[in-house]
Amino acid sequence: EAAVMTLCAKINGLFCEYSTPRILVVKSWKIGLIYRIYQYIVLVYILWYVAWRGGHQDTDTVVSSVTSKVKGIALTNTSGLGEQVWDVADYIVPPQEDDSFFLMTNMIITPNQTQSKCAEYPTRKSICTSDMNCTKGFKDAQGNGVQTGRCVHYSDSVKTCEVLGWCPMEKKDDPPNPALLADAENFTIFIKNNIQFAKFEFNKRNILPNMSSSYLATCVFNRNTNPNCPIFRIKDIFEETQEDFQTVAVYGGVMAVQIQWDCDLDKDLCVPQYSFRRLDKKDPKSSETPVHNLRFAKYYKNSDGKDSRTLIKGYGIRFDILVYGEVSFPSADYICDFFVRFTAKAYTKKKFTYLDEHELVSIYFLTQFTNTELK
Protein backbone atom coordinates (compact mmCIF):
# COMPACT_ATOMS: atom_id res chain seq x y z
CA GLU A 1 0.00 0.00 0.00
CA ALA A 2 2.85 2.40 0.82
CA ALA A 3 4.43 1.70 -2.58
CA VAL A 4 1.17 2.46 -4.33
CA MET A 5 0.81 5.78 -2.48
CA THR A 6 4.39 6.72 -3.39
CA LEU A 7 3.74 5.97 -7.03
CA CYS A 8 0.61 8.12 -6.99
CA ALA A 9 2.52 11.02 -5.45
CA LYS A 10 5.22 10.81 -8.14
CA ILE A 11 2.79 11.10 -11.02
CA ASN A 12 0.92 13.94 -9.27
CA GLY A 13 -2.25 12.02 -8.89
CA LEU A 14 -2.73 11.67 -12.62
CA PHE A 15 -4.46 8.32 -12.24
CA CYS A 16 -5.13 8.13 -8.51
CA GLU A 17 -7.14 11.25 -7.76
CA TYR A 18 -10.78 12.03 -8.37
CA SER A 19 -12.22 15.59 -8.31
CA THR A 20 -15.85 16.34 -7.44
CA PRO A 21 -17.76 19.60 -6.89
CA ARG A 22 -18.30 20.76 -3.31
CA ILE A 23 -20.88 23.16 -1.91
CA LEU A 24 -19.50 25.80 0.42
CA VAL A 25 -21.90 27.80 2.59
CA VAL A 26 -20.50 31.29 3.16
CA LYS A 27 -21.92 33.05 6.23
CA SER A 28 -21.66 36.71 5.27
CA TRP A 29 -24.59 39.08 5.21
CA LYS A 30 -22.91 41.27 2.57
CA ILE A 31 -22.26 38.43 0.16
CA GLY A 32 -25.62 36.84 0.91
CA LEU A 33 -27.46 40.11 0.25
CA ILE A 34 -25.69 40.60 -3.09
CA TYR A 35 -26.47 37.00 -4.04
CA ARG A 36 -30.18 37.31 -3.19
CA ILE A 37 -30.57 40.67 -4.94
CA TYR A 38 -29.07 39.23 -8.09
CA GLN A 39 -31.31 36.15 -7.83
CA TYR A 40 -34.43 38.33 -7.49
CA ILE A 41 -33.43 40.48 -10.46
CA VAL A 42 -33.05 37.36 -12.60
CA LEU A 43 -36.33 35.96 -11.29
CA VAL A 44 -38.25 39.18 -12.02
CA TYR A 45 -36.74 39.31 -15.52
CA ILE A 46 -37.73 35.71 -16.24
CA LEU A 47 -41.28 36.25 -15.00
CA TRP A 48 -41.63 39.42 -17.08
CA TYR A 49 -40.12 37.77 -20.13
CA VAL A 50 -42.40 34.74 -19.91
CA ALA A 51 -45.60 36.56 -18.90
CA TRP A 52 -45.39 39.61 -21.13
CA ARG A 53 -43.23 38.59 -24.07
CA GLY A 54 -44.03 34.89 -24.36
CA GLY A 55 -40.41 34.00 -23.65
CA HIS A 56 -41.37 30.39 -22.93
CA GLN A 57 -41.99 30.00 -26.67
CA ASP A 58 -38.57 31.26 -27.70
CA THR A 59 -35.67 28.96 -28.56
CA ASP A 60 -31.92 29.39 -28.67
CA THR A 61 -31.72 28.36 -32.33
CA VAL A 62 -29.28 30.46 -34.28
CA VAL A 63 -30.65 32.74 -37.02
CA SER A 64 -28.24 32.74 -39.95
CA SER A 65 -27.65 34.38 -43.31
CA VAL A 66 -25.05 33.05 -45.77
CA THR A 67 -23.61 34.40 -49.00
CA SER A 68 -20.84 32.77 -51.02
CA LYS A 69 -18.54 33.78 -53.85
CA VAL A 70 -16.56 31.34 -56.01
CA LYS A 71 -13.43 32.38 -57.89
CA GLY A 72 -11.43 30.51 -60.52
CA ILE A 73 -10.80 30.10 -64.27
CA ALA A 74 -10.86 26.87 -66.30
CA LEU A 75 -9.99 26.11 -69.95
CA THR A 76 -11.66 23.40 -72.07
CA ASN A 77 -11.29 22.26 -75.68
CA THR A 78 -14.21 20.14 -76.95
CA SER A 79 -15.53 19.18 -80.38
CA GLY A 80 -18.83 20.88 -79.59
CA LEU A 81 -17.56 24.26 -78.41
CA GLY A 82 -13.89 24.30 -79.36
CA GLU A 83 -11.47 26.11 -77.06
CA GLN A 84 -13.33 27.98 -74.32
CA VAL A 85 -12.54 29.74 -71.06
CA TRP A 86 -15.00 29.19 -68.20
CA ASP A 87 -15.47 31.74 -65.42
CA VAL A 88 -17.86 31.99 -62.47
CA ALA A 89 -20.76 33.15 -64.66
CA ASP A 90 -20.46 29.91 -66.67
CA TYR A 91 -19.96 27.20 -64.06
CA ILE A 92 -22.18 28.40 -61.16
CA VAL A 93 -25.71 27.30 -62.12
CA PRO A 94 -28.05 28.94 -61.22
CA PRO A 95 -26.19 32.14 -60.28
CA GLN A 96 -27.96 32.59 -56.90
CA GLU A 97 -29.33 30.13 -54.32
CA ASP A 98 -30.06 30.32 -50.61
CA ASP A 99 -27.26 28.82 -48.48
CA SER A 100 -26.05 26.63 -51.37
CA PHE A 101 -24.63 26.68 -54.88
CA PHE A 102 -23.99 24.25 -57.74
CA LEU A 103 -20.46 24.14 -59.15
CA MET A 104 -20.37 22.51 -62.59
CA THR A 105 -17.35 20.25 -63.05
CA ASN A 106 -18.29 18.18 -66.12
CA MET A 107 -20.73 18.33 -69.01
CA ILE A 108 -22.25 16.75 -72.11
CA ILE A 109 -22.76 19.39 -74.83
CA THR A 110 -25.36 19.28 -77.62
CA PRO A 111 -24.71 22.30 -79.89
CA ASN A 112 -26.86 23.96 -82.56
CA GLN A 113 -30.28 22.68 -81.52
CA THR A 114 -33.26 24.19 -83.36
CA GLN A 115 -37.05 23.74 -83.23
CA SER A 116 -37.49 21.08 -85.92
CA LYS A 117 -38.44 17.45 -86.53
CA CYS A 118 -36.19 14.46 -85.87
CA ALA A 119 -36.25 10.83 -84.74
CA GLU A 120 -36.86 10.35 -81.02
CA TYR A 121 -34.20 8.67 -78.90
CA PRO A 122 -34.89 4.88 -78.81
CA THR A 123 -36.98 3.84 -75.79
CA ARG A 124 -39.70 1.28 -75.16
CA LYS A 125 -42.37 3.88 -76.07
CA SER A 126 -40.62 5.38 -79.10
CA ILE A 127 -39.34 2.36 -81.06
CA CYS A 128 -41.62 1.58 -84.01
CA THR A 129 -41.90 -0.46 -87.22
CA SER A 130 -44.51 1.64 -89.05
CA ASP A 131 -46.55 4.84 -88.73
CA MET A 132 -49.27 2.76 -87.04
CA ASN A 133 -47.11 2.58 -83.93
CA CYS A 134 -46.88 6.38 -83.59
CA THR A 135 -49.68 8.62 -82.32
CA LYS A 136 -49.76 12.17 -83.60
CA GLY A 137 -49.76 14.64 -80.72
CA PHE A 138 -48.59 12.11 -78.11
CA LYS A 139 -46.25 13.59 -75.49
CA ASP A 140 -44.11 11.18 -73.51
CA ALA A 141 -43.16 12.70 -70.15
CA GLN A 142 -39.76 11.03 -70.50
CA GLY A 143 -39.37 11.99 -74.15
CA ASN A 144 -37.97 14.97 -76.03
CA GLY A 145 -40.93 16.31 -78.02
CA VAL A 146 -44.41 15.80 -79.49
CA GLN A 147 -44.91 12.86 -81.86
CA THR A 148 -45.81 13.73 -85.47
CA GLY A 149 -47.32 10.31 -86.28
CA ARG A 150 -44.45 9.21 -88.53
CA CYS A 151 -42.05 6.30 -87.99
CA VAL A 152 -38.54 7.24 -89.22
CA HIS A 153 -35.01 5.88 -89.09
CA TYR A 154 -33.04 6.74 -85.98
CA SER A 155 -30.16 4.63 -87.31
CA ASP A 156 -29.68 2.05 -90.04
CA SER A 157 -31.10 -0.67 -87.82
CA VAL A 158 -33.54 1.18 -85.52
CA LYS A 159 -36.71 3.13 -86.26
CA THR A 160 -38.38 5.50 -83.80
CA CYS A 161 -41.35 7.85 -83.82
CA GLU A 162 -40.58 11.30 -85.20
CA VAL A 163 -41.06 14.20 -82.81
CA LEU A 164 -41.28 17.97 -83.03
CA GLY A 165 -38.80 19.45 -80.54
CA TRP A 166 -35.25 20.67 -80.10
CA CYS A 167 -33.16 18.75 -82.63
CA PRO A 168 -30.71 17.07 -82.86
CA MET A 169 -31.44 15.05 -79.71
CA GLU A 170 -29.11 14.92 -76.76
CA LYS A 171 -26.96 11.81 -76.88
CA LYS A 172 -27.24 9.38 -73.98
CA ASP A 173 -23.52 9.15 -73.35
CA ASP A 174 -21.54 8.86 -70.16
CA PRO A 175 -19.86 12.12 -69.09
CA PRO A 176 -16.20 12.63 -70.02
CA ASN A 177 -13.62 11.03 -67.74
CA PRO A 178 -11.55 12.84 -66.54
CA ALA A 179 -13.95 15.72 -65.95
CA LEU A 180 -13.74 18.68 -68.34
CA LEU A 181 -13.44 21.25 -65.55
CA ALA A 182 -10.80 19.33 -63.61
CA ASP A 183 -9.13 22.65 -62.75
CA ALA A 184 -12.06 23.44 -60.45
CA GLU A 185 -10.20 21.75 -57.60
CA ASN A 186 -8.14 24.93 -57.30
CA PHE A 187 -11.15 27.25 -57.20
CA THR A 188 -11.83 29.04 -53.90
CA ILE A 189 -15.07 29.72 -52.01
CA PHE A 190 -15.46 32.87 -49.93
CA ILE A 191 -18.24 32.31 -47.37
CA LYS A 192 -19.79 35.20 -45.47
CA ASN A 193 -21.98 34.18 -42.53
CA ASN A 194 -23.96 36.55 -40.30
CA ILE A 195 -25.69 35.07 -37.24
CA GLN A 196 -27.99 36.29 -34.50
CA PHE A 197 -29.12 34.84 -31.19
CA ALA A 198 -32.38 36.74 -30.95
CA LYS A 199 -33.03 35.79 -27.33
CA PHE A 200 -29.94 37.67 -26.20
CA GLU A 201 -29.95 40.24 -29.06
CA PHE A 202 -26.45 39.07 -29.95
CA ASN A 203 -25.03 39.41 -33.48
CA LYS A 204 -21.81 38.06 -34.96
CA ARG A 205 -20.21 37.34 -38.32
CA ASN A 206 -17.47 34.94 -39.42
CA ILE A 207 -15.30 37.80 -40.69
CA LEU A 208 -13.67 38.54 -37.34
CA PRO A 209 -12.65 42.06 -36.23
CA ASN A 210 -8.92 41.35 -36.67
CA MET A 211 -9.32 40.33 -40.34
CA SER A 212 -8.16 43.13 -42.62
CA SER A 213 -8.87 43.40 -46.34
CA SER A 214 -5.23 42.50 -47.10
CA TYR A 215 -5.53 39.38 -44.93
CA LEU A 216 -8.73 38.28 -46.70
CA ALA A 217 -7.07 38.85 -50.08
CA THR A 218 -4.41 36.20 -49.39
CA CYS A 219 -5.62 33.80 -46.69
CA VAL A 220 -6.85 30.26 -47.37
CA PHE A 221 -8.42 28.04 -44.73
CA ASN A 222 -6.11 25.53 -43.10
CA ARG A 223 -7.17 23.42 -40.15
CA ASN A 224 -3.86 23.84 -38.32
CA THR A 225 -2.35 27.14 -39.47
CA ASN A 226 -5.33 29.25 -40.51
CA PRO A 227 -8.53 27.83 -38.95
CA ASN A 228 -10.53 31.09 -38.97
CA CYS A 229 -10.04 32.13 -42.61
CA PRO A 230 -13.45 32.10 -44.41
CA ILE A 231 -11.91 31.30 -47.82
CA PHE A 232 -11.73 27.61 -48.75
CA ARG A 233 -9.93 25.80 -51.56
CA ILE A 234 -12.17 23.10 -53.01
CA LYS A 235 -9.43 20.46 -53.13
CA ASP A 236 -8.75 21.03 -49.40
CA ILE A 237 -12.43 20.52 -48.58
CA PHE A 238 -12.43 17.14 -50.32
CA GLU A 239 -9.18 16.08 -48.69
CA GLU A 240 -10.67 16.80 -45.25
CA THR A 241 -13.52 14.41 -46.05
CA GLN A 242 -11.07 11.83 -47.46
CA GLU A 243 -12.68 12.09 -50.90
CA ASP A 244 -10.93 12.49 -54.27
CA PHE A 245 -12.22 15.57 -56.08
CA GLN A 246 -11.29 14.32 -59.56
CA THR A 247 -13.33 11.14 -59.04
CA VAL A 248 -16.40 12.95 -57.73
CA ALA A 249 -16.15 15.65 -60.41
CA VAL A 250 -17.01 13.16 -63.20
CA TYR A 251 -20.58 12.42 -62.05
CA GLY A 252 -21.05 15.09 -59.38
CA GLY A 253 -21.99 14.94 -55.73
CA VAL A 254 -23.24 16.85 -52.68
CA MET A 255 -20.88 18.39 -50.12
CA ALA A 256 -21.81 20.09 -46.84
CA VAL A 257 -19.85 22.97 -45.36
CA GLN A 258 -20.79 23.05 -41.68
CA ILE A 259 -20.35 26.18 -39.55
CA GLN A 260 -20.70 25.58 -35.81
CA TRP A 261 -21.15 28.53 -33.46
CA ASP A 262 -20.74 27.60 -29.77
CA CYS A 263 -20.75 30.96 -28.02
CA ASP A 264 -20.02 31.65 -24.36
CA LEU A 265 -21.04 35.25 -23.75
CA ASP A 266 -19.68 35.13 -20.22
CA LYS A 267 -16.15 34.49 -21.51
CA ASP A 268 -16.65 36.57 -24.65
CA LEU A 269 -15.92 33.53 -26.81
CA CYS A 270 -17.77 33.28 -30.11
CA VAL A 271 -15.68 31.97 -33.01
CA PRO A 272 -17.01 29.70 -35.80
CA GLN A 273 -15.71 26.17 -36.26
CA TYR A 274 -15.69 24.78 -39.81
CA SER A 275 -16.13 21.17 -40.85
CA PHE A 276 -17.03 19.33 -44.05
CA ARG A 277 -19.02 16.24 -44.96
CA ARG A 278 -20.05 14.52 -48.17
CA LEU A 279 -23.82 13.97 -48.09
CA ASP A 280 -24.31 11.62 -51.05
CA LYS A 281 -21.83 8.88 -50.21
CA LYS A 282 -22.40 5.68 -52.13
CA ASP A 283 -24.34 2.93 -50.40
CA PRO A 284 -21.86 0.03 -50.07
CA LYS A 285 -24.72 -2.39 -50.86
CA SER A 286 -25.59 -0.59 -54.11
CA SER A 287 -23.81 -0.79 -57.46
CA GLU A 288 -25.26 2.56 -58.60
CA THR A 289 -22.83 5.47 -58.82
CA PRO A 290 -24.06 8.71 -57.16
CA VAL A 291 -24.97 11.23 -59.87
CA HIS A 292 -25.77 14.93 -59.51
CA ASN A 293 -26.58 16.87 -62.67
CA LEU A 294 -28.90 19.41 -64.26
CA ARG A 295 -29.62 20.77 -67.73
CA PHE A 296 -29.51 24.35 -68.96
CA ALA A 297 -29.19 26.05 -72.34
CA LYS A 298 -27.56 29.08 -73.94
CA TYR A 299 -29.83 30.65 -76.56
CA TYR A 300 -28.95 32.65 -79.67
CA LYS A 301 -30.12 33.25 -83.26
CA ASN A 302 -28.37 31.51 -86.12
CA SER A 303 -27.50 33.04 -89.49
CA ASP A 304 -31.03 32.63 -90.92
CA GLY A 305 -32.66 34.25 -87.88
CA LYS A 306 -33.98 31.06 -86.29
CA ASP A 307 -33.77 30.54 -82.55
CA SER A 308 -31.00 28.12 -81.66
CA ARG A 309 -29.46 26.87 -78.47
CA THR A 310 -26.57 24.92 -77.03
CA LEU A 311 -27.87 22.39 -74.53
CA ILE A 312 -25.57 21.54 -71.63
CA LYS A 313 -26.10 18.62 -69.30
CA GLY A 314 -23.94 19.72 -66.41
CA TYR A 315 -22.51 17.43 -63.74
CA GLY A 316 -21.15 19.04 -60.62
CA ILE A 317 -20.88 19.49 -56.88
CA ARG A 318 -23.74 20.97 -54.90
CA PHE A 319 -22.38 22.75 -51.83
CA ASP A 320 -24.84 23.15 -48.95
CA ILE A 321 -23.74 25.57 -46.22
CA LEU A 322 -25.24 24.41 -42.91
CA VAL A 323 -25.08 26.66 -39.85
CA TYR A 324 -25.60 25.45 -36.27
CA GLY A 325 -25.19 27.26 -32.98
CA GLU A 326 -25.95 27.63 -29.32
CA VAL A 327 -25.20 30.31 -26.77
CA SER A 328 -24.68 30.28 -23.01
CA PHE A 329 -25.22 33.14 -20.57
CA PRO A 330 -23.74 33.66 -17.08
CA SER A 331 -25.88 32.57 -14.10
CA ALA A 332 -26.37 34.15 -10.67
CA ASP A 333 -24.31 31.37 -9.07
CA TYR A 334 -21.38 32.04 -11.38
CA ILE A 335 -21.46 35.80 -10.77
CA CYS A 336 -21.55 35.41 -7.00
CA ASP A 337 -18.94 32.68 -7.04
CA PHE A 338 -16.69 34.93 -9.12
CA PHE A 339 -17.26 37.82 -6.69
CA VAL A 340 -16.52 35.76 -3.59
CA ARG A 341 -13.37 34.19 -5.04
CA PHE A 342 -11.82 37.58 -5.50
CA THR A 343 -12.98 39.09 -2.20
CA ALA A 344 -12.55 36.26 0.29
CA LYS A 345 -9.17 34.49 0.52
CA ALA A 346 -10.55 31.83 2.85
CA TYR A 347 -13.14 30.89 0.23
CA THR A 348 -10.47 30.45 -2.43
CA LYS A 349 -8.36 28.26 -0.13
CA LYS A 350 -11.28 26.00 0.70
CA LYS A 351 -12.77 25.85 -2.77
CA PHE A 352 -10.95 22.56 -3.39
CA THR A 353 -10.54 19.97 -0.64
CA TYR A 354 -8.39 16.89 -1.17
CA LEU A 355 -9.29 13.58 0.41
CA ASP A 356 -7.01 10.56 0.72
CA GLU A 357 -8.27 7.00 0.78
CA HIS A 358 -8.50 6.78 4.60
CA GLU A 359 -10.61 9.94 4.82
CA LEU A 360 -12.81 8.74 1.96
CA VAL A 361 -13.62 5.52 3.84
CA SER A 362 -14.58 7.52 6.92
CA ILE A 363 -16.82 9.88 4.97
CA TYR A 364 -18.58 6.96 3.32
CA PHE A 365 -20.38 6.17 6.59
CA LEU A 366 -21.66 9.72 7.13
CA THR A 367 -25.34 10.36 6.54
CA GLN A 368 -25.11 13.90 5.18
CA PHE A 369 -23.86 13.92 1.61
CA THR A 370 -25.32 16.99 -0.06
CA ASN A 371 -24.14 20.06 1.89
CA THR A 372 -21.09 20.64 4.05
CA GLU A 373 -21.19 23.70 6.29
CA LEU A 374 -17.87 25.22 7.28
CA LYS A 375 -17.75 27.26 10.44
C-alpha positions in Angstrom: 0.0 0.0 0.0 2.8 2.4 0.8 4.4 1.7 -2.6 1.2 2.5 -4.3 0.8 5.8 -2.5 4.4 6.7 -3.4 3.7 6.0 -7.0 0.6 8.1 -7.0 2.5 11.0 -5.5 5.2 10.8 -8.1 2.8 11.1 -11.0 0.9 13.9 -9.3 -2.3 12.0 -8.9 -2.7 11.7 -12.6 -4.5 8.3 -12.2 -5.1 8.1 -8.5 -7.1 11.3 -7.8 -10.8 12.0 -8.4 -12.2 15.6 -8.3 -15.8 16.3 -7.4 -17.8 19.6 -6.9 -18.3 20.8 -3.3 -20.9 23.2 -1.9 -19.5 25.8 0.4 -21.9 27.8 2.6 -20.5 31.3 3.2 -21.9 33.0 6.2 -21.7 36.7 5.3 -24.6 39.1 5.2 -22.9 41.3 2.6 -22.3 38.4 0.2 -25.6 36.8 0.9 -27.5 40.1 0.3 -25.7 40.6 -3.1 -26.5 37.0 -4.0 -30.2 37.3 -3.2 -30.6 40.7 -4.9 -29.1 39.2 -8.1 -31.3 36.2 -7.8 -34.4 38.3 -7.5 -33.4 40.5 -10.5 -33.0 37.4 -12.6 -36.3 36.0 -11.3 -38.3 39.2 -12.0 -36.7 39.3 -15.5 -37.7 35.7 -16.2 -41.3 36.2 -15.0 -41.6 39.4 -17.1 -40.1 37.8 -20.1 -42.4 34.7 -19.9 -45.6 36.6 -18.9 -45.4 39.6 -21.1 -43.2 38.6 -24.1 -44.0 34.9 -24.4 -40.4 34.0 -23.6 -41.4 30.4 -22.9 -42.0 30.0 -26.7 -38.6 31.3 -27.7 -35.7 29.0 -28.6 -31.9 29.4 -28.7 -31.7 28.4 -32.3 -29.3 30.5 -34.3 -30.6 32.7 -37.0 -28.2 32.7 -39.9 -27.6 34.4 -43.3 -25.1 33.0 -45.8 -23.6 34.4 -49.0 -20.8 32.8 -51.0 -18.5 33.8 -53.9 -16.6 31.3 -56.0 -13.4 32.4 -57.9 -11.4 30.5 -60.5 -10.8 30.1 -64.3 -10.9 26.9 -66.3 -10.0 26.1 -69.9 -11.7 23.4 -72.1 -11.3 22.3 -75.7 -14.2 20.1 -77.0 -15.5 19.2 -80.4 -18.8 20.9 -79.6 -17.6 24.3 -78.4 -13.9 24.3 -79.4 -11.5 26.1 -77.1 -13.3 28.0 -74.3 -12.5 29.7 -71.1 -15.0 29.2 -68.2 -15.5 31.7 -65.4 -17.9 32.0 -62.5 -20.8 33.1 -64.7 -20.5 29.9 -66.7 -20.0 27.2 -64.1 -22.2 28.4 -61.2 -25.7 27.3 -62.1 -28.1 28.9 -61.2 -26.2 32.1 -60.3 -28.0 32.6 -56.9 -29.3 30.1 -54.3 -30.1 30.3 -50.6 -27.3 28.8 -48.5 -26.1 26.6 -51.4 -24.6 26.7 -54.9 -24.0 24.3 -57.7 -20.5 24.1 -59.1 -20.4 22.5 -62.6 -17.4 20.3 -63.1 -18.3 18.2 -66.1 -20.7 18.3 -69.0 -22.3 16.8 -72.1 -22.8 19.4 -74.8 -25.4 19.3 -77.6 -24.7 22.3 -79.9 -26.9 24.0 -82.6 -30.3 22.7 -81.5 -33.3 24.2 -83.4 -37.0 23.7 -83.2 -37.5 21.1 -85.9 -38.4 17.4 -86.5 -36.2 14.5 -85.9 -36.2 10.8 -84.7 -36.9 10.3 -81.0 -34.2 8.7 -78.9 -34.9 4.9 -78.8 -37.0 3.8 -75.8 -39.7 1.3 -75.2 -42.4 3.9 -76.1 -40.6 5.4 -79.1 -39.3 2.4 -81.1 -41.6 1.6 -84.0 -41.9 -0.5 -87.2 -44.5 1.6 -89.0 -46.6 4.8 -88.7 -49.3 2.8 -87.0 -47.1 2.6 -83.9 -46.9 6.4 -83.6 -49.7 8.6 -82.3 -49.8 12.2 -83.6 -49.8 14.6 -80.7 -48.6 12.1 -78.1 -46.2 13.6 -75.5 -44.1 11.2 -73.5 -43.2 12.7 -70.1 -39.8 11.0 -70.5 -39.4 12.0 -74.1 -38.0 15.0 -76.0 -40.9 16.3 -78.0 -44.4 15.8 -79.5 -44.9 12.9 -81.9 -45.8 13.7 -85.5 -47.3 10.3 -86.3 -44.5 9.2 -88.5 -42.0 6.3 -88.0 -38.5 7.2 -89.2 -35.0 5.9 -89.1 -33.0 6.7 -86.0 -30.2 4.6 -87.3 -29.7 2.1 -90.0 -31.1 -0.7 -87.8 -33.5 1.2 -85.5 -36.7 3.1 -86.3 -38.4 5.5 -83.8 -41.4 7.9 -83.8 -40.6 11.3 -85.2 -41.1 14.2 -82.8 -41.3 18.0 -83.0 -38.8 19.5 -80.5 -35.3 20.7 -80.1 -33.2 18.8 -82.6 -30.7 17.1 -82.9 -31.4 15.0 -79.7 -29.1 14.9 -76.8 -27.0 11.8 -76.9 -27.2 9.4 -74.0 -23.5 9.2 -73.4 -21.5 8.9 -70.2 -19.9 12.1 -69.1 -16.2 12.6 -70.0 -13.6 11.0 -67.7 -11.5 12.8 -66.5 -13.9 15.7 -65.9 -13.7 18.7 -68.3 -13.4 21.3 -65.5 -10.8 19.3 -63.6 -9.1 22.7 -62.7 -12.1 23.4 -60.5 -10.2 21.7 -57.6 -8.1 24.9 -57.3 -11.2 27.3 -57.2 -11.8 29.0 -53.9 -15.1 29.7 -52.0 -15.5 32.9 -49.9 -18.2 32.3 -47.4 -19.8 35.2 -45.5 -22.0 34.2 -42.5 -24.0 36.6 -40.3 -25.7 35.1 -37.2 -28.0 36.3 -34.5 -29.1 34.8 -31.2 -32.4 36.7 -30.9 -33.0 35.8 -27.3 -29.9 37.7 -26.2 -30.0 40.2 -29.1 -26.4 39.1 -29.9 -25.0 39.4 -33.5 -21.8 38.1 -35.0 -20.2 37.3 -38.3 -17.5 34.9 -39.4 -15.3 37.8 -40.7 -13.7 38.5 -37.3 -12.6 42.1 -36.2 -8.9 41.3 -36.7 -9.3 40.3 -40.3 -8.2 43.1 -42.6 -8.9 43.4 -46.3 -5.2 42.5 -47.1 -5.5 39.4 -44.9 -8.7 38.3 -46.7 -7.1 38.8 -50.1 -4.4 36.2 -49.4 -5.6 33.8 -46.7 -6.8 30.3 -47.4 -8.4 28.0 -44.7 -6.1 25.5 -43.1 -7.2 23.4 -40.1 -3.9 23.8 -38.3 -2.3 27.1 -39.5 -5.3 29.3 -40.5 -8.5 27.8 -38.9 -10.5 31.1 -39.0 -10.0 32.1 -42.6 -13.5 32.1 -44.4 -11.9 31.3 -47.8 -11.7 27.6 -48.8 -9.9 25.8 -51.6 -12.2 23.1 -53.0 -9.4 20.5 -53.1 -8.7 21.0 -49.4 -12.4 20.5 -48.6 -12.4 17.1 -50.3 -9.2 16.1 -48.7 -10.7 16.8 -45.3 -13.5 14.4 -46.0 -11.1 11.8 -47.5 -12.7 12.1 -50.9 -10.9 12.5 -54.3 -12.2 15.6 -56.1 -11.3 14.3 -59.6 -13.3 11.1 -59.0 -16.4 12.9 -57.7 -16.1 15.7 -60.4 -17.0 13.2 -63.2 -20.6 12.4 -62.1 -21.0 15.1 -59.4 -22.0 14.9 -55.7 -23.2 16.8 -52.7 -20.9 18.4 -50.1 -21.8 20.1 -46.8 -19.9 23.0 -45.4 -20.8 23.1 -41.7 -20.4 26.2 -39.5 -20.7 25.6 -35.8 -21.2 28.5 -33.5 -20.7 27.6 -29.8 -20.7 31.0 -28.0 -20.0 31.6 -24.4 -21.0 35.2 -23.7 -19.7 35.1 -20.2 -16.1 34.5 -21.5 -16.6 36.6 -24.7 -15.9 33.5 -26.8 -17.8 33.3 -30.1 -15.7 32.0 -33.0 -17.0 29.7 -35.8 -15.7 26.2 -36.3 -15.7 24.8 -39.8 -16.1 21.2 -40.9 -17.0 19.3 -44.1 -19.0 16.2 -45.0 -20.0 14.5 -48.2 -23.8 14.0 -48.1 -24.3 11.6 -51.0 -21.8 8.9 -50.2 -22.4 5.7 -52.1 -24.3 2.9 -50.4 -21.9 0.0 -50.1 -24.7 -2.4 -50.9 -25.6 -0.6 -54.1 -23.8 -0.8 -57.5 -25.3 2.6 -58.6 -22.8 5.5 -58.8 -24.1 8.7 -57.2 -25.0 11.2 -59.9 -25.8 14.9 -59.5 -26.6 16.9 -62.7 -28.9 19.4 -64.3 -29.6 20.8 -67.7 -29.5 24.3 -69.0 -29.2 26.0 -72.3 -27.6 29.1 -73.9 -29.8 30.6 -76.6 -28.9 32.7 -79.7 -30.1 33.2 -83.3 -28.4 31.5 -86.1 -27.5 33.0 -89.5 -31.0 32.6 -90.9 -32.7 34.2 -87.9 -34.0 31.1 -86.3 -33.8 30.5 -82.6 -31.0 28.1 -81.7 -29.5 26.9 -78.5 -26.6 24.9 -77.0 -27.9 22.4 -74.5 -25.6 21.5 -71.6 -26.1 18.6 -69.3 -23.9 19.7 -66.4 -22.5 17.4 -63.7 -21.1 19.0 -60.6 -20.9 19.5 -56.9 -23.7 21.0 -54.9 -22.4 22.8 -51.8 -24.8 23.1 -49.0 -23.7 25.6 -46.2 -25.2 24.4 -42.9 -25.1 26.7 -39.8 -25.6 25.5 -36.3 -25.2 27.3 -33.0 -26.0 27.6 -29.3 -25.2 30.3 -26.8 -24.7 30.3 -23.0 -25.2 33.1 -20.6 -23.7 33.7 -17.1 -25.9 32.6 -14.1 -26.4 34.1 -10.7 -24.3 31.4 -9.1 -21.4 32.0 -11.4 -21.5 35.8 -10.8 -21.5 35.4 -7.0 -18.9 32.7 -7.0 -16.7 34.9 -9.1 -17.3 37.8 -6.7 -16.5 35.8 -3.6 -13.4 34.2 -5.0 -11.8 37.6 -5.5 -13.0 39.1 -2.2 -12.5 36.3 0.3 -9.2 34.5 0.5 -10.6 31.8 2.9 -13.1 30.9 0.2 -10.5 30.4 -2.4 -8.4 28.3 -0.1 -11.3 26.0 0.7 -12.8 25.9 -2.8 -11.0 22.6 -3.4 -10.5 20.0 -0.6 -8.4 16.9 -1.2 -9.3 13.6 0.4 -7.0 10.6 0.7 -8.3 7.0 0.8 -8.5 6.8 4.6 -10.6 9.9 4.8 -12.8 8.7 2.0 -13.6 5.5 3.8 -14.6 7.5 6.9 -16.8 9.9 5.0 -18.6 7.0 3.3 -20.4 6.2 6.6 -21.7 9.7 7.1 -25.3 10.4 6.5 -25.1 13.9 5.2 -23.9 13.9 1.6 -25.3 17.0 -0.1 -24.1 20.1 1.9 -21.1 20.6 4.0 -21.2 23.7 6.3 -17.9 25.2 7.3 -17.8 27.3 10.4 
